[in-house]
Structures are given as structure tokens and as C-alpha cells.
Amino acid sequence: MLPQSATPNILIVDDDREIVRLLRGYFEQERYRVSAAYDGATAMQMLRSEPPSLVVLDIMLPDRDGYEITRAVRANPSLTAVPIIMLTARIGDSDKIAGLELGADDYITKPFNPREVVARVRSVLRRAHILTTVPLHAPRQVGDLEMDISRRRVTVSGQIVELTPTEFALLRTLLENPDYVFSRAELIARSLGDEYESIERTLDSHIRNLRKKIEPDAANPTYIQTVYGVGYRLRHDD
């Protein structure tokens, strides 16, 4: 992840050159560096050669879709922490949830307000940056689950688990408050520091992703438990 003094580099992946031109202009007004790819193969080459600070990724691409690219990024240990915001013309919840469950940090539906895209990017970058600049803390541990905040590392039974910035932020809040029952809105506010409409609707997808990664049995979670009608808690048995 980039140091605080560095200028964030945004990779836009979209085959619509007018959208790329529009977003580039808005990002450059914010003093971001911008690179662009118009197909999936080029995007993956650019990601591997110089990982960006964040990817704005269209789902519909001419060669490989955004889902496939997200899956490849999240499977690559050197790229897994790169935030991804998906752009989609599909308005169905199932399409949005599919992207989030693959590891996207957020989604934006087309047509969009470019100012909203900039605001979402700024929010996700701030979230990712906070994870790299936290003060030193003793590792947090519950059972076989351990988080080293200063090294941004999570292990389960000694095995490293790769998390997205959103997943890491949510898990950190839960680990720092074992047995506390969070409402969805409170968990978002405490973890991410800012609230916008899409996150609360998709929090359950991020929690499902976390469970798949940290739970011995995601269908019967040991750590992150649902408190029906309220929200979530991280169970801590002495």
C-alpha cells in the first residue's frame, strides 16, 4: 500500500472510452494519478507490473469480465489488499452481491454521478490507508483467530488469511470488542469511519466473505455470530 506522502494511483478498467475520459478528468482534479485499461488482459498486466492504490472496475468487458478479474486479484497474494470498486449497469441485487462476495469493496451502478465515484474512491482509500498507519498494538486473539494490526496480518491456526481492506476493518472492530453486539449501522460506523447507502445493504456479503476465510465451518460460525434482529458479535469464550 502506498505511503501517506505518495499520490494514489487509480486504475480505471472500462471499455467505454468516454467513461474513462470523464473519470480521468475528475480524478486528476483531485490530484490522483490515473491509468486506464480497456480490456481485462491489459488490466491484469498493469496490475501485476505496478499494483495501483485502487481499481475502478467495469463488470462488462470485451474479453474477461470484472468478476473474473476480481477473482484473479483476490487470489494473488501480492494484489489481494488492493481495493476494488465495481462499476455495473446491472441493477439487480444478485449481480451486486456476486461482486462483493468475490471480494469487491464497493459497487457503483451506471449511470453514475462522477462526483459520487470520487467520493467513494476517497472513502475506500482512506479506509485502506488507515489500515497501514495504525499505531502499534498487541496482537488481538480469540481462540485460533489472531490479528496483528501493525503488520496487517490475520492468521487462523497459524495460517495467514488474506483479507480485503473492508474485511480487515470489520474484523478489527469485532476483535477489539469481543461479545459486544453491534447493530449493522454501528458496525459500519465504527469500522469504516463513514457511512454511505450501499455499505449497509451489502454488509451481510462482507460478513459471509469473512466467515468463509476465518471460520472452521462457515455455515456454523464459531467466531462471527449473527444476533437476529440486531446485527453481529464476535464470540469470545474464556
N, C-alpha and C positions, 0 to 999 in steps of 0.2 A: 504494500500500500504506500502511497506517496507520502513523504514527509509534509509537515504543515506548511513549509515555505514554498513547496512546489506548486505549480499551476496544474490543476486537474486536467486530464486529457479525456475527452468524451469521444467514444467511438459510436457513430451512428451507422446502423446497418438497415438499409431500406432500398428497395429497387426503384422507388419513386424519387427521381432526382429533384423534383420541386419540393418535396417534403424535406429532403436532405438540405437543400439550399436554404429553406426557411428556418429550419432548426439551427443550422450552422450560424446564420446571422444572429439569432437570439443568444446562442451560447457564446459567441465571440464578443457580443456586447457585455457579457458577464465576465469577460477576460479568461474564458476557458480555452484551452487548446482543443481543436476538433479534427478528427479524422473520419473518413467515411468509407464504407464498403457497400457495393450494390448487389452482392450475392453472397451466399453462405460460404463458399470455398475461400473467397478473398477475405471474408471476415475472420475465418479460423486462422488463416495465415498471419493476419495482422495481430490477432490475439496472442498467438504463440511467439511472434517476433518481438512485440512490445506490448505487454498487457496494459490496457488502459485503466483509468481510475473508475470508469463506469461505462456500461454498454446500453445504448438505447436500441432495442432490437425489434424489428418488424417480424410478425409471425409468418406472413405470406411472402416468401422469397422464391426466385425462379428455380433454384437448384435444390436447396435443402431448407426446410422450414425452421422457424425460430425455436420450435420445440426441440428439434434435433440439435441445434446449436447449443441451446441451454443445457441439454443433457450432456453434450461433449464437454462444455466448460465446467460443469459441476463434477464431472468425472476426472478432471485434470487437476492434480494436487497443486500445481503452480497457478491455477486460474480460479480455483473454487471460491475464493473470497472476493472476486471481482463482482460488484453489484450489477444486476441486470434489471432494466425496466423494459417491459414488453409493450410494443405498440400493436394494437389489434383492431381490425374493422369488425370483428365478431363480437356481438354484444351479449351472447349467451353466457350465463354464469359457468356452465361446464367448460367452455373454452378458456375462460379466465382462470378457473381453478386448476385446469390441466397445466397451465404455465407455472402457476405458483407452486404446485406440487412437484414440479421438476426443479424448482429452486430459484425462480424469478423472485425479485424483491418487491416488485410492484408492477402494475399494468396500467396503461392509459388507452382509452377507447377512441378510435378515429370516428368522426373528425374531432380535433382537439384544439384547445387554445394553447399556442406555443408558450405563453407566459406560465400556464399551469405545468407544462412539461419542464420548464426551467425550475419552477418551484419544487416539483417532485424530485428532480435531479439534485438540487441543492440539499433537500431534506435527506435523501439517501446517502449522499456524500458526507454530510455532517454525521450521520449515524455511523458510517464506516470509519470516519476519521476519529470519532470518539473512542472507538474500539482500539485504535492504535496509539492513543495518547493518554490512556488512563494511568493514574498513579499506581505504584506497586502495591499489591495486596497479597496476603497469604492465599494460597490456593483454596478454592471452595470445594467441599467434598460432601456428597451424600451417597452412602453405600459405595458402589464401584464407579460412580459417576464423579469426575473431578474436573474442575475448571481452573486453569491458570490464567488469570486475567491479563497480567503483564505480558505474557507470551502469546496471548490469544490462542490458547490451546485447550481443547476438551478431549478427555480420554474416558473410555469405558473399559474397565478391567485392564487398564494399561494400554489399550489400543487407541490410537489417535482417531478422532471423529472430525471430519471436515464439515464446518457449518457456514452458511451464508451470513453476512452481517446482520440481517434481520433475525435469523435463528439464534445467533450468538447473543444478541441484545436481549431477546426474550428469555433465553435460558439463564442469562446472568441475573436478571431481575428475580426470577423464580428461585434460583440457588441462594441469592442473598436474603431471601425471605421465606425460608422453609416453613411449610404448614400454613402459611398465610393464604387466605382465599382472595384472589384477585378477580374483580369483575373484568370483562373484556376491555372496557374503556380504560380502567385503571391500569391494567397490564400494558396496554399500548402507551399510555401517557408516561408511565414510569420507565418503560424500556426504551422507547424511541424518542421521547422528548417533544414530540409534536404529533398532532392528530390531523388526519385528513380522511375523507369519507371512505376511501377504498380499503384502508387497512382493517377497520373493524369488521367489514364484511368478509375479509379473507383471513382473519386471524386463525380460524379453525384449520385452514390449509397449512399455515406455517406450523401450527402445533402438530398436525399429522406428520409433517416432514420431520420435525424434531423427534417424535416418538419412533419413527422408522429408524432413525440414526442412533438413538441412545437407549431404547428400551429392549430388554431381552425378548419381550413379546409385545409388539405394538398394539395388538388387539386387546391385551390385558395389561395396561401400563402399570409399571412399578413406581415410576418417578412422577411424571406429569399426569395428574388426575383431574378429570372433569368433575366440577361441582355443579350439578344440574340446576339450571335456573339462575346461576350466578356467574360462573367463569371457571378458573383453573387454580390449582395449587400444586406445589411440589412437595410430595410426601416425604417426611423425614422421620424415620423410626430410629429411636435410640437403641 
